[in-house]
Amino acid sequence: MAVWDDLVGQDRVTEQLAAAARDAHALVTAAGGDGEPALSGSAMTHAWLFTGPPGSGRSTAARAFAAALQCVSPDLALGGRPGCGFCDGCHTALIGTHADVEVIRTDLLTIGVKETRDLVRRAQLSPAGGRWQAMVLEDADRLTEGAGNVLLKAVEEPAPRTVWLLCAPSTEDVLPTIRSRCRHLALRTPPVAAVADILVRRDGIEPDVARAVAQATQGHIGRARRLATDEQARARRAAVLRLPERLTDVGGCLRAAQELVDAAAADAKQLAEELDEKETGELRAALGAADGKRLPRGTAGAMKDLEDRQKRRATRTQRDALDLALTDLTGFYRDVLARQLGSSVAVAGGESAAAVERLAASSRPEQTLRRMEAVLDCRRALDRNVAPLLAVEAMTMALR
């Protein structure tokens, strides 16, 4: 299995990355593993920007390329393509244990200056294996302005064998000065049929179920896999799709908003509890306070810092869960609008077909458009750090 196999429906991007990986291998070979590779005139460059909608596979493409740069397959000497997926370089890069591939992701709302300076300092080191050092920044859109300026210098003047692989939803989410120094690759939403096919082949999902969840998630591979394998996720989505019919009065709107926010908080708590407990236990053990012992004097600050990080991570997780629910809600109203305009194309999924028909028959297209705008306004409000309950209550009242 080549490293590119997880890039679903991205043939053009795969071809570009494979060509760059071939040139990167040729540059390393020509330099003898010690000199500085000359990138001019090559398909390879020192900084890449991967953009695309959620579920398009931005980080998957970046990690696959990083693995191909580390490929040490014997077939390379015979003209084979880098990225075999089986050699030690590919395997360790894909599972996250390669010394020269660093994947940076955040559980917080932003990436600050301090973390970025540490990252830039590590990027100046020479690769341990003599090939390339790949810095995969999965959340480049979460860099603060100050952090982006710190990263800019490293992208402008990178170490000879350091490659920056930045991922963001769009070019507008990255500083203009950074994106102008990167080679841009735009990924598209994978076709529903391609997502369903990989769920059947890789995860053993029944074809009918795979097709249904791929359609429901609009081609988002990660969400489709979760819906197909997690009963609680399916139940939460079904509850969201029932919400429009509950908004009959002010009390119903406020109750629905509270339930939506509470469900997102419960989802975030479920995801965070196990990780929080593990992190707290590891830190207490490192500080010599395992087995219920008291923290040594002077170490309470470290525990407080961990608790603060965990709270910020819980905030992001809750907002991500809310955003997921709002995406499902947008799909529902898109189905309603499609039916009102005479189309039978479904997005939200067959389980909500009856509700879609009822709402389409009892409202006008312009009302549906205003409701979709209300959902988008809620998402914008959450991006501006408006209190989740306040933003969702405003949305449900507008949907009514």
C-alpha positions, -999 to +999 in steps of 0.1 A: +000+000+000+016+033-012+015+063+011-008+080-014-036+054-010-054+074+017-057+105-005-092+099-017-103+116-049-072+138-051-054+125-082-040+158-094-025+166-059-011+131-057+007+135-090+022+168-080+034+154-047+048+122-062+067+143-087+081+165-059+091+134-039+109+120-069+129+152-074+135+154-036+151+119-037+172+128-067+184+160-049+194+141-018+212+114-039+230+140-059+241+158-028+254+126-013+233+130+019+255+159+031+254+189+009+227+215+004+202+204-023+196+230-050+158+234-054+157+258-083+140+242-114+127+213-094+092+201-085+104+201-049+104+232-028+110+241+009+074+252+019+040+239+009+005+251+018-023+225+017-059+239+016-093+224+013-127+221+030-130+199+061-126+162+053-107+168+021-076+153+035-052+182+040-033+167+068-034+133+052-018+147+021+009+165+042+017+133+062+018+112+030+043+136+014+064+137+045+065+099+045+075+099+008+104+122+015+117+096+040+112+066+017+143+043+016+128+015-005+154-006-024+133+000-055+144+036-057+177+025-070+158+008-099+137+038-107+108+032-084+086+059-070+092+072-034+064+065-010+062+027-011+044+026+023+064-005+034+099+006+040+111+017+075+111+054+065+075+053+051+062+032+080+077+052+108+067+085+092+030+074+089+027+061+124+044+092+139+077+077+152+101+090+125+128+112+140+127+136+110+089+140+108+073+163+133+035+166+132+022+197+151-015+198+160-032+217+187-061+209+210-064+246+219-081+275+201-048+291+190-011+285+185+009+312+203+043+328+199+061+307+225+051+274+209+060+287+174+095+298+186+101+263+200+090+248+167+112+271+146+142+263+168+137+226+163+133+231+125+169+245+124+183+211+133+198+188+107+178+157+098+189+127+118+186+104+088+204+126+063+173+131+041+147+158+049+132+172+080+095+176+075+075+200+098+038+192+094+017+221+109-019+207+107-035+239+122-017+267+104-050+287+105-048+287+143-016+307+144-019+341+161-007+371+142+025+372+163+031+334+159+026+338+121+053+365+120+077+342+140+070+314+115+075+338+085+112+341+091+117+303+092+097+299+060+117+327+043+151+313+053+146+276+060+174+252+070+189+235+039+170+202+045+139+214+063+105+213+045+074+231+059+040+215+052+013+239+064-024+229+064-054+254+065-090+255+053-082+283+028-054+307+017-072+335+035-066+317+069-028+322+065-008+354+065-003+367+030+034+369+036+035+332+045+013+319+017+033+339-009+064+319+000+046+285-002+037+263-031-001+260-029-020+228-033-059+230-032-077+198-023-114+192-031-141+175-013-138+138-022-166+123-043-192+104-022-186+072-042-149+073-035-155+078+003-180+049+004-155+027-015-126+033+010-150+027+039-159-007+024-123-016+015-105-003+046-130-006+074-153-034+063-184-013+064-214-026+046-218-010+012-253+004+019-242+019+052-210+033+037-229+050+009-254+065+033-229+079+058-207+092+029-237+110+015-248+123+049-213+138+057-209+153+022-177+134+015-159+140+049-140+108+054-133+111+091-169+120+099-183+092+077-161+066+094-172+078+128-209+078+119-206+043+105-189+029+136-202+050+165-238+046+175-237+076+198-226+098+170-255+086+148-279+093+177-265+129+182-268+136+145-304+123+144-313+146+173-298+176+154-319+168+123-351+166+144-344+201+158-361+222+130-395+207+137-393+214+175-389+252+170-427+260+173-426+285+201-401+306+222-399+279+249-392+252+224-364+274+208-347+280+242-350+243+252-336+231+219-306+256+222-299+244+257-300+208+247-277+214+217-251+232+238-254+205+266-249+177+240-218+194+226-204+198+262-211+162+270-194+151+238-164+172+246-163+158+282-165+123+269-135+129+246-115+148+271-119+128+303-096+099+294-069+121+281-071+146+310-068+117+335-038+103+317-020+137+314-027+145+351-014+111+362+018+114+341+025+149+354+020+139+390+043+109+385+069+131+370+066+155+399+069+127+424+033+129+436+020+095+423-003+073+444-021+101+460+010+118+475+010+155+480+027+177+453+062+188+463+066+224+472+070+247+442+053+223+417+017+235+420+022+260+392+029+232+367-003+214+377-022+247+373-008+252+338-019+217+329-054+224+342-056+256+322-045+238+290-071+212+296-099+238+301-089+255+268-089+222+250-123+214+264-135+248+250-122+240+216-137+205+216-171+218+226-170+244+198-159+218+173-188+196+184-212+225+180-198+234+146-203+198+135-240+200+146-244+233+127-229+217+096-255+189+098-282+215+103-270+234+072-272+202+052-308+197+063-319+231+052-300+226+019-322+196+013-353+216+021-342+243-004-334+216-030-369+201-027-385+236-029-367+243-061-377+209-076-345+190-071-343+155-055-306+157-046-302+147-009-275+159+014-287+155+050-295+118+046-325+096+041-335+094+078-346+130+076-365+128+043-400+130+058-391+161+078-375+177+048-407+171+028-429+186+055-408+217+059-404+222+022-442+221+018-449+245+046-423+272+039-410+293+010-374+292-005-366+327+007-374+316+043-351+286+039-323+308+027-328+331+057-326+300+080-294+289+064-280+324+069-290+322+106-269+290+110-240+307+093-243+337+116-242+314+146-210+298+133-195+333+128-205+343+163-188+312+177-156+321+158-157+355+175-159+338+209-195+346+216-209+325+245-221+293+229-255+293+245-262+329+236-252+323+199-273+291+196-303+307+213-302+336+188-300+310+160-329+289+171-351+320+175-342+331+140-349+295+127-384+298+142 
